Amino acid sequence: MRRPPAANALLRSGAAGAALLLGACSFGFTSDSPPPVGGCVDDSPECIDRRGASLRSMMADKERRWVKEPATAGSYASGVRLFAYKGRKRDLSCDELAHGKREADGAPFALNGPSATGLSPAQKSRGSMLAAEVSKELSAEMKRRCKA
């Protein structure tokens, strides 16, 4: 049975997101979340578990403290921070949405800057693609809810 084109696009987007989340370890943790694993950019079970724990922690943070914490190139490459923006966009204030959009727009520069040493070209590319997607989603949410 053939899927409609929109379903195929959704599946590709979800698969790309899952690949990115599984593609590197998370940085940019809150004080209540598991400690970061410095240099953890592999697909080991430990890394995957830590990324999942970090994302769950960020999603559960009702005060969204992680939004104002500084981000690193590694946090963008891991995808966890960007997935948190994506997942919490309906809960974010207009200021938090604007902050997240600026962050997503700046992620490709961070991913290609001097602080991104140790990241592979594929990790940088996946992080940049996810950042562009998140930027568009946050922009649409801002247009829907926030008056300029």
N, CA, C and O atoms as a GROMACS GRO file, in nm:
protein
  592
    1MET      N    1   0.084  -0.118   0.000
    1MET     CA    2   0.000   0.000   0.000
    1MET      C    3   0.088   0.124   0.000
    1MET      O    4   0.182   0.133   0.079
    2ARG      N    5   0.059   0.217  -0.087
    2ARG     CA    6   0.137   0.340  -0.096
    2ARG      C    7   0.088   0.440   0.007
    2ARG      O    8  -0.032   0.453   0.034
    3ARG      N    9   0.184   0.511   0.065
    3ARG     CA   10   0.150   0.617   0.160
    3ARG      C   11   0.135   0.748   0.084
    3ARG      O   12   0.200   0.767  -0.019
    4PRO      N   13   0.051   0.838   0.133
    4PRO     CA   14   0.044   0.971   0.072
    4PRO      C   15   0.177   1.044   0.093
    4PRO      O   16   0.248   1.014   0.190
    5PRO      N   17   0.212   1.138   0.004
    5PRO     CA   18   0.340   1.210   0.017
    5PRO      C   19   0.359   1.276   0.153
    5PRO      O   20   0.471   1.278   0.205
    6ALA      N   21   0.254   1.328   0.211
    6ALA     CA   22   0.267   1.394   0.342
    6ALA      C   23   0.310   1.292   0.449
    6ALA      O   24   0.389   1.325   0.537
    7ALA      N   25   0.259   1.171   0.442
    7ALA     CA   26   0.297   1.068   0.539
    7ALA      C   27   0.443   1.030   0.521
    7ALA      O   28   0.515   1.010   0.619
    8ASN      N   29   0.487   1.020   0.396
    8ASN     CA   30   0.628   0.989   0.370
    8ASN      C   31   0.718   1.097   0.427
    8ASN      O   32   0.821   1.068   0.487
    9ALA      N   33   0.680   1.223   0.407
    9ALA     CA   34   0.761   1.334   0.458
    9ALA      C   35   0.767   1.331   0.610
    9ALA      O   36   0.872   1.356   0.669
   10LEU      N   37   0.655   1.300   0.674
   10LEU     CA   38   0.651   1.292   0.820
   10LEU      C   39   0.741   1.179   0.869
   10LEU      O   40   0.814   1.195   0.966
   11LEU      N   41   0.735   1.066   0.802
   11LEU     CA   42   0.820   0.953   0.840
   11LEU      C   43   0.968   0.988   0.824
   11LEU      O   44   1.049   0.956   0.911
   12ARG      N   45   1.004   1.054   0.714
   12ARG     CA   46   1.143   1.094   0.692
   12ARG      C   47   1.187   1.192   0.800
   12ARG      O   48   1.297   1.180   0.853
   13SER      N   49   1.102   1.287   0.833
   13SER     CA   50   1.136   1.386   0.935
   13SER      C   51   1.155   1.318   1.070
   13SER      O   52   1.251   1.348   1.142
   14GLY      N   53   1.066   1.227   1.104
   14GLY     CA   54   1.078   1.156   1.231
   14GLY      C   55   1.201   1.068   1.236
   14GLY      O   56   1.269   1.060   1.338
   15ALA      N   57   1.230   1.002   1.124
   15ALA     CA   58   1.350   0.917   1.118
   15ALA      C   59   1.476   1.001   1.128
   15ALA      O   60   1.571   0.962   1.196
   16ALA      N   61   1.477   1.116   1.061
   16ALA     CA   62   1.595   1.203   1.069
   16ALA      C   63   1.613   1.254   1.212
   16ALA      O   64   1.725   1.261   1.261
   17GLY      N   65   1.503   1.289   1.276
   17GLY     CA   66   1.511   1.336   1.414
   17GLY      C   67   1.561   1.228   1.508
   17GLY      O   68   1.644   1.254   1.596
   18ALA      N   69   1.510   1.107   1.490
   18ALA     CA   70   1.555   0.997   1.575
   18ALA      C   71   1.703   0.967   1.551
   18ALA      O   72   1.777   0.940   1.646
   19ALA      N   73   1.745   0.973   1.426
   19ALA     CA   74   1.887   0.949   1.395
   19ALA      C   75   1.974   1.055   1.460
   19ALA      O   76   2.081   1.024   1.513
   20LEU      N   77   1.928   1.179   1.457
   20LEU     CA   78   2.006   1.286   1.518
   20LEU      C   79   2.013   1.266   1.669
   20LEU      O   80   2.120   1.280   1.728
   21LEU      N   81   1.901   1.234   1.730
   21LEU     CA   82   1.901   1.214   1.874
   21LEU      C   83   1.992   1.099   1.913
   21LEU      O   84   2.058   1.105   2.016
   22LEU      N   85   1.997   0.997   1.832
   22LEU     CA   86   2.081   0.882   1.862
   22LEU      C   87   2.224   0.902   1.815
   22LEU      O   88   2.311   0.821   1.848
   23GLY      N   89   2.250   1.007   1.739
   23GLY     CA   90   2.380   1.025   1.676
   23GLY      C   91   2.489   1.082   1.763
   23GLY      O   92   2.605   1.075   1.724
   24ALA      N   93   2.459   1.140   1.878
   24ALA     CA   94   2.563   1.199   1.963
   24ALA      C   95   2.510   1.217   2.104
   24ALA      O   96   2.389   1.210   2.126
   25CYS      N   97   2.598   1.239   2.198
   25CYS     CA   98   2.555   1.255   2.337
   25CYS      C   99   2.518   1.398   2.368
   25CYS      O  100   2.564   1.491   2.300
   26SER      N  101   2.437   1.416   2.467
   26SER     CA  102   2.388   1.548   2.502
   26SER      C  103   2.483   1.622   2.594
   26SER      O  104   2.549   1.564   2.680
   27PHE      N  105   2.486   1.748   2.574
   27PHE     CA  106   2.554   1.842   2.662
   27PHE      C  107   2.447   1.940   2.706
   27PHE      O  108   2.334   1.925   2.660
   28GLY      N  109   2.473   2.036   2.788
   28GLY     CA  110   2.372   2.135   2.826
   28GLY      C  111   2.265   2.077   2.917
   28GLY      O  112   2.146   2.088   2.887
   29PHE      N  113   2.304   2.016   3.027
   29PHE     CA  114   2.212   1.956   3.120
   29PHE      C  115   2.171   2.058   3.226
   29PHE      O  116   2.243   2.154   3.250
   30THR      N  117   2.057   2.035   3.288
   30THR     CA  118   2.017   2.118   3.401
   30THR      C  119   2.077   2.058   3.527
   30THR      O  120   2.130   1.947   3.525
   31SER      N  121   2.068   2.131   3.635
   31SER     CA  122   2.126   2.083   3.761
   31SER      C  123   2.054   1.958   3.812
   31SER      O  124   2.111   1.882   3.891
   32ASP      N  125   1.930   1.936   3.770
   32ASP     CA  126   1.853   1.820   3.815
   32ASP      C  127   1.870   1.699   3.723
   32ASP      O  128   1.816   1.592   3.752
   33SER      N  129   1.942   1.714   3.615
   33SER     CA  130   1.953   1.606   3.519
   33SER      C  131   2.085   1.533   3.535
   33SER      O  132   2.171   1.576   3.611
   34PRO      N  133   2.100   1.422   3.464
   34PRO     CA  134   2.225   1.347   3.475
   34PRO      C  135   2.344   1.432   3.432
   34PRO      O  136   2.328   1.521   3.348
   35PRO      N  137   2.462   1.406   3.486
   35PRO     CA  138   2.577   1.485   3.449
   35PRO      C  139   2.616   1.462   3.304
   35PRO      O  140   2.594   1.354   3.250
   36PRO      N  141   2.675   1.564   3.239
   36PRO     CA  142   2.714   1.548   3.100
   36PRO      C  143   2.829   1.449   3.086
   36PRO      O  144   2.907   1.428   3.179
   37VAL      N  145   2.838   1.390   2.971
   37VAL     CA  146   2.948   1.300   2.940
   37VAL      C  147   3.036   1.374   2.841
   37VAL      O  148   3.005   1.382   2.722
   38GLY      N  149   3.146   1.430   2.890
   38GLY     CA  150   3.234   1.507   2.804
   38GLY      C  151   3.285   1.425   2.689
   38GLY      O  152   3.336   1.314   2.709
   39GLY      N  153   3.272   1.476   2.568
   39GLY     CA  154   3.323   1.409   2.449
   39GLY      C  155   3.241   1.289   2.406
   39GLY      O  156   3.286   1.213   2.320
   40CYS      N  157   3.126   1.269   2.462
   40CYS     CA  158   3.044   1.152   2.430
   40CYS      C  159   2.964   1.180   2.302
   40CYS      O  160   2.860   1.245   2.306
   41VAL      N  161   3.014   1.132   2.191
   41VAL     CA  162   2.946   1.155   2.063
   41VAL      C  163   2.930   1.025   1.985
   41VAL      O  164   2.940   1.023   1.862
   42ASP      N  165   2.906   0.917   2.057
   42ASP     CA  166   2.891   0.789   1.988
   42ASP      C  167   2.752   0.730   2.012
   42ASP      O  168   2.668   0.791   2.078
   43ASP      N  169   2.731   0.613   1.958
   43ASP     CA  170   2.601   0.546   1.970
   43ASP      C  171   2.604   0.433   2.073
   43ASP      O  172   2.528   0.337   2.063
   44SER      N  173   2.692   0.446   2.172
   44SER     CA  174   2.697   0.344   2.275
   44SER      C  175   2.567   0.346   2.356
   44SER      O  176   2.502   0.450   2.366
   45PRO      N  177   2.528   0.233   2.412
   45PRO     CA  178   2.406   0.229   2.492
   45PRO      C  179   2.408   0.332   2.606
   45PRO      O  180   2.306   0.393   2.637
   46GLU      N  181   2.524   0.352   2.667
   46GLU     CA  182   2.535   0.450   2.775
   46GLU      C  183   2.503   0.591   2.723
   46GLU      O  184   2.429   0.666   2.787
   47CYS      N  185   2.559   0.626   2.608
   47CYS     CA  186   2.536   0.757   2.549
   47CYS      C  187   2.388   0.776   2.513
   47CYS      O  188   2.329   0.880   2.541
   48ILE      N  189   2.331   0.676   2.452
   48ILE     CA  190   2.190   0.682   2.414
   48ILE      C  191   2.103   0.700   2.538
   48ILE      O  192   2.009   0.779   2.538
   49ASP      N  193   2.134   0.625   2.644
   49ASP     CA  194   2.058   0.636   2.768
   49ASP      C  195   2.071   0.775   2.829
   49ASP      O  196   1.972   0.831   2.877
   50ARG      N  197   2.190   0.831   2.827
   50ARG     CA  198   2.211   0.964   2.884
   50ARG      C  199   2.137   1.072   2.805
   50ARG      O  200   2.082   1.166   2.862
   51ARG      N  201   2.137   1.058   2.673
   51ARG     CA  202   2.061   1.155   2.591
   51ARG      C  203   1.913   1.147   2.623
   51ARG      O  204   1.846   1.249   2.638
   52GLY      N  205   1.862   1.025   2.634
   52GLY     CA  206   1.721   1.008   2.667
   52GLY      C  207   1.688   1.065   2.804
   52GLY      O  208   1.585   1.131   2.821
   53ALA      N  209   1.774   1.039   2.901
   53ALA     CA  210   1.752   1.092   3.036
   53ALA      C  211   1.757   1.245   3.036
   53ALA      O  212   1.678   1.310   3.104
   54SER      N  213   1.849   1.300   2.961
   54SER     CA  214   1.860   1.445   2.954
   54SER      C  215   1.735   1.507   2.891
   54SER      O  216   1.683   1.606   2.942
   55LEU      N  217   1.689   1.449   2.781
   55LEU     CA  218   1.569   1.502   2.715
   55LEU      C  219   1.448   1.490   2.807
   55LEU      O  220   1.369   1.584   2.818
   56ARG      N  221   1.433   1.377   2.873
   56ARG     CA  222   1.321   1.361   2.967
   56ARG      C  223   1.328   1.465   3.078
   56ARG      O  224   1.226   1.522   3.118
   57SER      N  225   1.448   1.491   3.128
   57SER     CA  226   1.466   1.590   3.234
   57SER      C  227   1.429   1.729   3.186
   57SER      O  228   1.361   1.805   3.256
   58MET      N  229   1.472   1.763   3.067
   58MET     CA  230   1.441   1.896   3.012
   58MET      C  231   1.291   1.910   2.988
   58MET      O  232   1.233   2.015   3.016
   59MET      N  233   1.229   1.807   2.936
   59MET     CA  234   1.086   1.812   2.909
   59MET      C  235   1.005   1.821   3.039
   59MET      O  236   0.896   1.879   3.040
   60ALA      N  237   1.056   1.763   3.147
   60ALA     CA  238   0.985   1.763   3.275
   60ALA      C  239   1.007   1.890   3.355
   60ALA      O  240   0.936   1.915   3.452
   61ASP      N  241   1.104   1.971   3.318
   61ASP     CA  242   1.138   2.093   3.392
   61ASP      C  243   1.030   2.198   3.369
   61ASP      O  244   1.030   2.267   3.267
   62LYS      N  245   0.939   2.210   3.464
   62LYS     CA  246   0.825   2.303   3.452
   62LYS      C  247   0.870   2.449   3.444
   62LYS      O  248   0.801   2.533   3.384
   63GLU      N  249   0.983   2.480   3.504
   63GLU     CA  250   1.034   2.618   3.501
   63GLU      C  251   1.119   2.646   3.377
   63GLU      O  252   1.155   2.760   3.350
   64ARG      N  253   1.150   2.541   3.302
   64ARG     CA  254   1.228   2.552   3.179
   64ARG      C  255   1.359   2.627   3.201
   64ARG      O  256   1.394   2.716   3.124
   65ARG      N  257   1.430   2.592   3.307
   65ARG     CA  258   1.559   2.657   3.338
   65ARG      C  259   1.660   2.637   3.227
   65ARG      O  260   1.746   2.723   3.206
   66TRP      N  261   1.651   2.526   3.156
   66TRP     CA  262   1.747   2.494   3.050
   66TRP      C  263   1.744   2.596   2.937
   66TRP      O  264   1.844   2.611   2.866
   67VAL      N  265   1.634   2.665   2.919
   67VAL     CA  266   1.622   2.762   2.808
   67VAL      C  267   1.727   2.871   2.821
   67VAL      O  268   1.786   2.913   2.722
   68LYS      N  269   1.752   2.917   2.942
   68LYS     CA  270   1.846   3.027   2.963
   68LYS      C  271   1.989   2.981   2.990
   68LYS      O  272   2.080   3.063   3.001
   69GLU      N  273   2.010   2.851   2.999
   69GLU     CA  274   2.145   2.801   3.020
   69GLU      C  275   2.224   2.812   2.890
   69GLU      O  276   2.167   2.796   2.782
   70PRO      N  277   2.354   2.838   2.899
   70PRO     CA  278   2.433   2.848   2.776
   70PRO      C  279   2.439   2.713   2.704
   70PRO      O  280   2.444   2.607   2.766
   71ALA      N  281   2.439   2.721   2.573
   71ALA     CA  282   2.446   2.601   2.490
   71ALA      C  283   2.584   2.590   2.427
   71ALA      O  284   2.655   2.690   2.412
   72THR      N  285   2.621   2.470   2.392
   72THR     CA  286   2.749   2.445   2.327
   72THR      C  287   2.724   2.383   2.190
   72THR      O  288   2.613   2.340   2.159
   73ALA      N  289   2.828   2.379   2.109
   73ALA     CA  290   2.817   2.312   1.979
   73ALA      C  291   2.777   2.166   2.000
   73ALA      O  292   2.699   2.111   1.923
   74GLY      N  293   2.830   2.104   2.105
   74GLY     CA  294   2.794   1.966   2.135
   74GLY      C  295   2.648   1.949   2.169
   74GLY      O  296   2.588   1.847   2.134
   75SER      N  297   2.589   2.047   2.236
   75SER     CA  298   2.446   2.036   2.269
   75SER      C  299   2.361   2.046   2.144
   75SER      O  300   2.254   1.985   2.137
   76TYR      N  301   2.406   2.120   2.045
   76TYR     CA  302   2.332   2.126   1.917
   76TYR      C  303   2.355   1.999   1.837
   76TYR      O  304   2.262   1.947   1.774
   77ALA      N  305   2.477   1.948   1.837
   77ALA     CA  306   2.508   1.826   1.762
   77ALA      C  307   2.432   1.706   1.819
   77ALA      O  308   2.391   1.617   1.745
   78SER      N  309   2.413   1.704   1.951
   78SER     CA  310   2.341   1.592   2.012
   78SER      C  311   2.194   1.597   1.977
   78SER      O  312   2.128   1.493   1.972
   79GLY      N  313   2.142   1.715   1.953
   79GLY     CA  314   2.001   1.731   1.919
   79GLY      C  315   1.909   1.741   2.038
   79GLY      O  316   1.794   1.780   2.023
   80VAL      N  317   1.956   1.707   2.157
   80VAL     CA  318   1.868   1.702   2.273
   80VAL      C  319   1.807   1.839   2.302
   80VAL      O  320   1.686   1.850   2.321
   81ARG      N  321   1.888   1.941   2.304
   81ARG     CA  322   1.839   2.076   2.334
   81ARG      C  323   1.737   2.122   2.229
   81ARG      O  324   1.633   2.178   2.263
   82LEU      N  325   1.768   2.097   2.103
   82LEU     CA  326   1.678   2.138   1.996
   82LEU      C  327   1.548   2.058   2.001
   82LEU      O  328   1.440   2.112   1.977
   83PHE      N  329   1.557   1.928   2.032
   83PHE     CA  330   1.436   1.848   2.048
   83PHE      C  331   1.352   1.898   2.165
   83PHE      O  332   1.230   1.893   2.160
   84ALA      N  333   1.417   1.947   2.269
   84ALA     CA  334   1.342   2.001   2.383
   84ALA      C  335   1.265   2.126   2.341
   84ALA      O  336   1.148   2.142   2.378
   85TYR      N  337   1.328   2.214   2.264
   85TYR     CA  338   1.255   2.331   2.212
   85TYR      C  339   1.136   2.287   2.128
   85TYR      O  340   1.026   2.340   2.140
   86LYS      N  341   1.160   2.190   2.044
   86LYS     CA  342   1.056   2.139   1.954
   86LYS      C  343   0.940   2.081   2.034
   86LYS      O  344   0.824   2.106   2.003
   87GLY      N  345   0.971   2.004   2.136
   87GLY     CA  346   0.868   1.939   2.215
   87GLY      C  347   0.794   2.030   2.310
   87GLY      O  348   0.679   2.003   2.345
   88ARG      N  349   0.858   2.137   2.354
   88ARG     CA  350   0.795   2.226   2.452
   88ARG      C  351   0.745   2.357   2.392
   88ARG      O  352   0.702   2.446   2.466
   89LYS      N  353   0.749   2.371   2.260
   89LYS     CA  354   0.718   2.501   2.198
   89LYS      C  355   0.582   2.556   2.240
   89LYS      O  356   0.567   2.678   2.252
   90ARG      N  357   0.485   2.471   2.262
   90ARG     CA  358   0.352   2.521   2.300
   90ARG      C  359   0.348   2.573   2.444
   90ARG      O  360   0.258   2.648   2.481
   91ASP      N  361   0.447   2.532   2.524
   91ASP     CA  362   0.453   2.574   2.664
   91ASP      C  363   0.542   2.697   2.685
   91ASP      O  364   0.535   2.761   2.790
   92LEU      N  365   0.624   2.729   2.586
   92LEU     CA  366   0.721   2.839   2.601
   92LEU      C  367   0.652   2.974   2.594
   92LEU      O  368   0.556   2.992   2.520
   93SER      N  369   0.702   3.068   2.673
   93SER     CA  370   0.652   3.205   2.666
   93SER      C  371   0.702   3.267   2.535
   93SER      O  372   0.788   3.210   2.467
   94CYS      N  373   0.648   3.382   2.500
   94CYS     CA  374   0.693   3.450   2.378
   94CYS      C  375   0.841   3.485   2.387
   94CYS      O  376   0.913   3.474   2.287
   95ASP      N  377   0.888   3.526   2.504
   95ASP     CA  378   1.031   3.556   2.521
   95ASP      C  379   1.115   3.429   2.504
   95ASP      O  380   1.222   3.433   2.442
   96GLU      N  381   1.067   3.317   2.560
   96GLU     CA  382   1.140   3.192   2.546
   96GLU      C  383   1.140   3.143   2.402
   96GLU      O  384   1.240   3.089   2.355
   97LEU      N  385   1.030   3.162   2.332
   97LEU     CA  386   1.025   3.126   2.189
   97LEU      C  387   1.127   3.208   2.110
   97LEU      O  388   1.199   3.155   2.026
   98ALA      N  389   1.132   3.340   2.138
   98ALA     CA  390   1.227   3.427   2.068
   98ALA      C  391   1.370   3.385   2.100
   98ALA      O  392   1.456   3.383   2.011
   99HIS      N  393   1.396   3.353   2.225
   99HIS     CA  394   1.530   3.308   2.265
   99HIS      C  395   1.565   3.178   2.192
   99HIS      O  396   1.675   3.164   2.139
  100GLY      N  397   1.472   3.085   2.189
  100GLY     CA  398   1.494   2.957   2.121
  100GLY      C  399   1.516   2.974   1.972
  100GLY      O  400   1.599   2.906   1.913
  101LYS      N  401   1.442   3.065   1.910
  101LYS     CA  402   1.460   3.090   1.766
  101LYS      C  403   1.598   3.148   1.740
  101LYS      O  404   1.666   3.106   1.646
  102ARG      N  405   1.640   3.245   1.822
  102ARG     CA  406   1.776   3.301   1.805
  102ARG      C  407   1.881   3.192   1.822
  102ARG      O  408   1.980   3.186   1.749
  103GLU      N  409   1.857   3.106   1.920
  103GLU     CA  410   1.951   2.997   1.946
  103GLU      C  411   1.957   2.900   1.828
  103GLU      O  412   2.065   2.860   1.784
  104ALA      N  413   1.840   2.863   1.777
  104ALA     CA  414   1.836   2.771   1.663
  104ALA      C  415   1.900   2.835   1.540
  104ALA      O  416   1.970   2.768   1.464
  105ASP      N  417   1.875   2.964   1.520
  105ASP     CA  418   1.936   3.034   1.406
  105ASP      C  419   2.088   3.041   1.418
  105ASP      O  420   2.158   3.040   1.317
  106GLY      N  421   2.138   3.048   1.541
  106GLY     CA  422   2.282   3.058   1.562
  106GLY      C  423   2.352   2.923   1.572
  106GLY      O  424   2.475   2.917   1.568
  107ALA      N  425   2.276   2.815   1.583
  107ALA     CA  426   2.336   2.682   1.599
  107ALA      C  427   2.430   2.644   1.485
  107ALA      O  428   2.537   2.590   1.512
  108PRO      N  429   2.395   2.670   1.358
  108PRO     CA  430   2.489   2.633   1.251
  108PRO      C  431   2.624   2.704   1.262
  108PRO      O  432   2.727   2.647   1.225
  109PHE      N  433   2.623   2.826   1.311
  109PHE     CA  434   2.749   2.899   1.329
  109PHE      C  435   2.832   2.835   1.440
  109PHE      O  436   2.953   2.820   1.427
  110ALA      N  437   2.765   2.797   1.549
  110ALA     CA  438   2.834   2.729   1.658
  110ALA      C  439   2.888   2.593   1.613
  110ALA      O  440   2.998   2.554   1.650
  111LEU      N  441   2.809   2.523   1.533
  111LEU     CA  442   2.849   2.391   1.486
  111LEU      C  443   2.965   2.396   1.387
  111LEU      O  444   3.034   2.295   1.367
  112ASN      N  445   2.988   2.509   1.327
  112ASN     CA  446   3.098   2.522   1.232
  112ASN      C  447   3.208   2.613   1.284
  112ASN      O  448   3.299   2.648   1.209
  113GLY      N  449   3.201   2.651   1.410
  113GLY     CA  450   3.300   2.739   1.471
  113GLY      C  451   3.409   2.662   1.542
  113GLY      O  452   3.413   2.539   1.539
  114PRO      N  453   3.498   2.737   1.606
  114PRO     CA  454   3.612   2.675   1.673
  114PRO      C  455   3.574   2.586   1.791
  114PRO      O  456   3.652   2.498   1.829
  115SER      N  457   3.458   2.606   1.850
  115SER     CA  458   3.418   2.524   1.964
  115SER      C  459   3.363   2.388   1.922
  115SER      O  460   3.329   2.306   2.008
  116ALA      N  461   3.354   2.363   1.793
  116ALA     CA  462   3.296   2.238   1.744
  116ALA      C  463   3.403   2.134   1.710
  116ALA      O  464   3.375   2.039   1.638
  117THR      N  465   3.524   2.152   1.761
  117THR     CA  466   3.628   2.054   1.733
  117THR      C  467   3.586   1.919   1.790
  117THR      O  468   3.527   1.912   1.898
  118GLY      N  469   3.616   1.815   1.719
  118GLY     CA  470   3.580   1.682   1.762
  118GLY      C  471   3.448   1.632   1.706
  118GLY      O  472   3.417   1.514   1.717
  119LEU      N  473   3.370   1.722   1.647
  119LEU     CA  474   3.244   1.679   1.586
  119LEU      C  475   3.270   1.644   1.441
  119LEU      O  476   3.347   1.712   1.373
  120SER      N  477   3.205   1.540   1.394
  120SER     CA  478   3.222   1.500   1.254
  120SER      C  479   3.140   1.591   1.164
  120SER      O  480   3.046   1.656   1.210
  121PRO      N  481   3.174   1.596   1.035
  121PRO     CA  482   3.092   1.674   0.941
  121PRO      C  483   2.946   1.628   0.941
  121PRO      O  484   2.856   1.711   0.928
  122ALA      N  485   2.922   1.499   0.957
  122ALA     CA  486   2.784   1.450   0.960
  122ALA      C  487   2.710   1.500   1.083
  122ALA      O  488   2.593   1.538   1.073
  123GLN      N  489   2.776   1.502   1.198
  123GLN     CA  490   2.712   1.554   1.320
  123GLN      C  491   2.680   1.702   1.305
  123GLN      O  492   2.573   1.747   1.346
  124LYS      N  493   2.771   1.776   1.247
  124LYS     CA  494   2.749   1.919   1.225
  124LYS      C  495   2.632   1.941   1.129
  124LYS      O  496   2.548   2.028   1.151
  125SER      N  497   2.628   1.862   1.024
  125SER     CA  498   2.522   1.875   0.924
  125SER      C  499   2.386   1.840   0.983
  125SER      O  500   2.289   1.913   0.962
  126ARG      N  501   2.378   1.729   1.056
  126ARG     CA  502   2.250   1.690   1.118
  126ARG      C  503   2.203   1.795   1.217
  126ARG      O  504   2.085   1.828   1.222
  127GLY      N  505   2.296   1.848   1.297
  127GLY     CA  506   2.260   1.951   1.393
  127GLY      C  507   2.209   2.077   1.324
  127GLY      O  508   2.113   2.138   1.370
  128SER      N  509   2.273   2.114   1.215
  128SER     CA  510   2.230   2.233   1.140
  128SER      C  511   2.093   2.213   1.077
  128SER      O  512   2.010   2.304   1.078
  129MET      N  513   2.068   2.093   1.023
  129MET     CA  514   1.936   2.066   0.964
  129MET      C  515   1.827   2.069   1.069
  129MET      O  516   1.720   2.125   1.046
  130LEU      N  517   1.853   2.010   1.184
  130LEU     CA  518   1.754   2.011   1.291
  130LEU      C  519   1.732   2.154   1.340
  130LEU      O  520   1.618   2.192   1.368
  131ALA      N  521   1.838   2.231   1.351
  131ALA     CA  522   1.825   2.370   1.396
  131ALA      C  523   1.737   2.450   1.301
  131ALA      O  524   1.655   2.530   1.346
  132ALA      N  525   1.752   2.429   1.170
  132ALA     CA  526   1.669   2.501   1.072
  132ALA      C  527   1.522   2.461   1.088
  132ALA      O  528   1.434   2.546   1.082
  133GLU      N  529   1.497   2.333   1.109
  133GLU     CA  530   1.360   2.285   1.130
  133GLU      C  531   1.300   2.344   1.257
  133GLU      O  532   1.185   2.389   1.257
  134VAL      N  533   1.376   2.345   1.364
  134VAL     CA  534   1.328   2.398   1.491
  134VAL      C  535   1.304   2.549   1.480
  134VAL      O  536   1.205   2.600   1.533
  135SER      N  537   1.392   2.619   1.411
  135SER     CA  538   1.374   2.763   1.391
  135SER      C  539   1.241   2.792   1.321
  135SER      O  540   1.168   2.883   1.361
  136LYS      N  541   1.210   2.716   1.218
  136LYS     CA  542   1.083   2.735   1.145
  136LYS      C  543   0.964   2.707   1.235
  136LYS      O  544   0.865   2.781   1.233
  137GLU      N  545   0.973   2.600   1.314
  137GLU     CA  546   0.861   2.566   1.403
  137GLU      C  547   0.840   2.672   1.511
  137GLU      O  548   0.727   2.708   1.543
  138LEU      N  549   0.950   2.720   1.568
  138LEU     CA  550   0.938   2.824   1.671
  138LEU      C  551   0.886   2.954   1.612
  138LEU      O  552   0.807   3.024   1.675
  139SER      N  553   0.928   2.986   1.492
  139SER     CA  554   0.880   3.106   1.423
  139SER      C  555   0.729   3.097   1.399
  139SER      O  556   0.657   3.193   1.421
  140ALA      N  557   0.683   2.981   1.353
  140ALA     CA  558   0.540   2.962   1.330
  140ALA      C  559   0.461   2.973   1.461
  140ALA      O  560   0.353   3.032   1.464
  141GLU      N  561   0.516   2.918   1.568
  141GLU     CA  562   0.450   2.927   1.699
  141GLU      C  563   0.445   3.073   1.746
  141GLU      O  564   0.345   3.116   1.804
  142MET      N  565   0.552   3.147   1.723
  142MET     CA  566   0.555   3.289   1.761
  142MET      C  567   0.449   3.366   1.682
  142MET      O  568   0.376   3.448   1.739
  143LYS      N  569   0.439   3.341   1.553
  143LYS     CA  570   0.340   3.410   1.470
  143LYS      C  571   0.199   3.377   1.514
  143LYS      O  572   0.110   3.462   1.510
  144ARG      N  573   0.178   3.253   1.557
  144ARG     CA  574   0.046   3.210   1.602
  144ARG      C  575   0.005   3.275   1.734
  144ARG      O  576  -0.111   3.310   1.753
  145ARG      N  577   0.101   3.291   1.826
  145ARG     CA  578   0.065   3.333   1.962
  145ARG      C  579   0.115   3.469   2.006
  145ARG      O  580   0.054   3.532   2.092
  146CYS      N  581   0.224   3.516   1.948
  146CYS     CA  582   0.291   3.636   2.001
  146CYS      C  583   0.270   3.754   1.907
  146CYS      O  584   0.286   3.742   1.785
  147LYS      N  585   0.236   3.863   1.964
  147LYS     CA  586   0.219   3.985   1.886
  147LYS      C  587   0.347   4.066   1.893
  147LYS      O  588   0.399   4.092   2.002
  148ALA      N  589   0.397   4.105   1.778
  148ALA     CA  590   0.527   4.177   1.773
  148ALA      C  591   0.517   4.320   1.814
  148ALA      O  592   0.617   4.391   1.814
   0.00000   0.00000   0.00000
